[in-house]
């Protein structure tokens, strides 16, 4: 049986894998690599607003599995 932490990690990994590639790239660049929005925009050839939109979409998608009951 999975512990609560293991279940959360499993849900997060599954949700992360299901993100569209660009959304996942923005999320990882910001949250894992710690890059600021302008650096992400430059790296991925996006407008700053697109980076913000993609990060917001990632956060919504990644929080959704935790809104459901176990």
C-alpha positions in Angstrom: 0.0 0.0 0.0 1.3 3.5 -0.9 1.9 6.1 1.8 0.3 9.5 1.4 3.6 11.0 0.3 4.2 8.2 -2.3 0.6 8.7 -3.6 1.1 12.4 -3.9 4.4 11.9 -5.8 2.8 9.4 -8.1 -0.1 11.7 -8.9 2.3 14.6 -9.5 4.6 12.6 -11.8 1.6 11.4 -13.8 0.1 14.9 -14.1 3.5 16.2 -15.1 3.9 13.6 -17.8 0.5 14.5 -19.2 1.3 18.2 -19.7 1.8 19.4 -23.3 5.5 19.5 -24.1 5.8 23.3 -24.1 3.8 23.7 -20.8 6.1 21.0 -19.2 9.2 22.8 -20.5 8.1 26.1 -19.1 7.2 24.6 -15.7 10.5 22.7 -15.4 12.5 25.6 -16.5 10.9 27.8 -13.8 10.3 25.5 -10.9 13.2 23.1 -11.2 15.9 25.2 -12.9 14.8 28.4 -11.3 14.9 30.4 -14.5 13.1 33.8 -14.6 10.3 34.4 -17.1 12.5 36.4 -19.6 15.1 33.7 -19.7 12.5 31.0 -20.4 10.9 33.2 -23.1 14.3 33.6 -24.8 15.1 29.9 -24.5 11.8 28.7 -25.9 11.3 31.6 -28.3 8.1 32.7 -26.6 6.6 36.0 -25.6 6.7 36.8 -21.9 2.9 36.6 -21.7 3.0 33.1 -23.3 5.5 32.0 -20.5 3.1 33.3 -17.9 0.1 31.6 -19.5 2.0 28.3 -19.8 3.1 28.3 -16.2 -0.4 29.1 -15.1 -1.8 26.2 -17.1 0.8 23.9 -15.6 0.0 24.9 -12.1 -3.8 24.4 -12.7 -3.2 21.0 -14.3 -0.7 19.8 -11.6 -3.1 20.8 -8.8 -6.1 19.1 -10.3 -5.3 15.6 -9.1 -5.0 16.9 -5.6 -8.5 18.4 -5.7 -9.9 14.9 -6.1 -10.4 12.8 -3.0 -8.2 9.7 -2.6 
